[in-house]
Amino acid sequence: MPDILLLSGSLRGKSSNSALLRTANSLMPDGFRGVSYEGMTELPHFNPDEDRDPLPPAVSDLRQRIAAAAGLLICTPEYAGALPGSFKNLLDWTVGGIEIGDKPTAWINVSASATRAANAHTSLRLVLNYTGASIVEEACVHLPVTSSMINDDGVITDVVVRNAIAAALAALAGRADSPQAGLYQR
């Protein structure tokens, strides 16, 4: 069964970004499985001198998970007008690898702020272009999420948001399962 790797750009326990990905995991299209990446805190600070074999174990694990996934779904906040440093570090470790190249990739922006976290998502697109990711535009959406929409289990309960998540996942899965693109191979 093909995996969609779920990458949260937040380390905060009650993050609305992580809540979105937990919700997405429960709404995966038939035939797909969501896999949450939980190793961001284990990644060393990016150092180009270390971007060679043997890779640090946490970097090797990240790259293996990306390589094994049929697609990537990202949900990240904006801190101080940019991507969070820890998530930018994760992305920096992917630029030197070939794992993301042509991988169907999308993001869902949950910012309820007036700025809509636009700087972070502009930067995310820029970095993903460096990795060669195949951005699935129809799956990249802005769905404002407030804390009142998240239940005690950390899952979004708002029906409109849940339906929009399911639609974004369907678009991503449609590209991740595309045999003519040759994107998913085991």
Residue pairs with C-beta under 8 A, 6 or more apart in sequence:
1 31
1 32
1 33
2 31
2 32
2 33
2 69
2 70
2 71
2 176
2 177
2 184
3 32
3 33
3 34
3 35
3 68
3 69
3 70
4 24
4 28
4 32
4 33
4 34
4 35
4 69
4 70
4 71
4 72
4 73
4 169
4 172
4 173
4 176
5 35
5 37
5 65
5 66
5 68
5 69
5 71
5 72
5 73
6 21
6 24
6 25
6 34
6 35
6 36
6 37
6 73
6 75
7 21
7 37
7 72
7 73
7 74
7 75
7 76
7 87
7 90
8 15
8 17
8 18
8 21
8 36
8 37
8 40
8 74
8 75
8 76
9 17
9 74
9 75
9 76
9 77
9 83
9 84
9 86
9 87
9 90
9 120
10 17
10 18
10 75
10 76
10 77
10 84
10 87
11 40
11 41
11 84
11 86
12 18
14 147
14 150
14 154
15 77
16 77
16 110
16 112
16 145
16 146
16 147
16 150
17 75
17 76
17 77
17 110
18 75
18 154
19 110
19 145
19 150
19 154
19 155
19 156
20 75
20 108
20 110
20 143
20 145
20 156
20 165
21 34
21 36
21 73
21 75
22 36
22 153
22 154
22 155
23 155
23 156
23 161
23 162
23 165
24 34
24 73
24 75
24 108
24 165
24 169
25 34
25 36
26 34
26 155
27 162
27 165
27 166
27 169
28 34
28 169
28 173
29 166
29 169
29 170
29 173
31 173
31 177
32 70
32 169
32 173
32 176
32 177
34 73
35 65
35 69
37 62
37 65
39 58
39 61
39 62
40 86
40 87
40 89
40 90
41 86
42 58
42 61
43 56
43 58
43 59
43 62
43 86
43 89
43 90
43 93
44 50
44 56
44 58
44 59
45 89
46 89
46 92
46 93
48 96
50 56
50 59
51 59
51 93
51 96
54 60
55 63
59 93
62 90
62 93
62 94
63 93
63 94
63 97
63 99
64 99
66 72
66 94
66 97
66 99
66 100
66 103
67 99
69 103
70 104
70 173
70 176
70 177
70 183
70 184
71 103
71 104
71 105
71 106
71 136
71 172
71 173
71 175
71 176
71 183
72 100
72 103
72 104
72 105
72 106
72 133
73 105
73 106
73 107
73 108
73 139
73 168
73 169
73 172
74 105
74 106
74 107
74 108
74 124
75 107
75 108
75 109
75 110
76 83
76 84
76 87
76 107
76 117
76 120
76 121
76 124
77 84
77 110
77 111
77 117
77 120
78 84
78 111
78 113
78 115
78 117
78 118
78 119
78 120
78 121
79 85
79 120
81 119
81 120
82 88
82 119
82 120
82 123
83 91
83 120
83 123
83 124
83 127
84 120
88 123
88 127
91 124
91 127
91 128
91 131
92 127
94 100
94 131
95 127
95 130
95 131
98 132
100 128
100 131
100 132
100 133
101 131
101 132
101 133
102 132
102 133
102 134
102 181
102 183
103 133
103 134
103 183
104 134
104 136
104 172
104 175
104 176
104 178
104 181
104 183
105 128
105 133
105 134
105 135
105 136
106 135
106 136
106 139
106 140
106 168
106 171
106 172
107 121
107 124
107 140
108 139
108 140
108 141
108 142
108 143
108 165
108 168
109 116
109 117
109 121
109 140
109 141
109 142
109 143
110 143
110 144
110 145
111 117
111 142
111 144
112 144
112 145
112 146
116 142
116 144
125 135
128 135
129 135
134 175
134 181
134 183
136 171
136 172
136 175
138 168
138 171
139 168
139 169
139 171
139 172
139 175
140 168
141 164
141 168
143 161
143 164
143 165
145 156
145 158
145 161
149 156
149 157
149 158
149 161
150 156
150 157
151 157
156 162
156 165
175 181
175 183
176 183
176 184
177 184
178 184
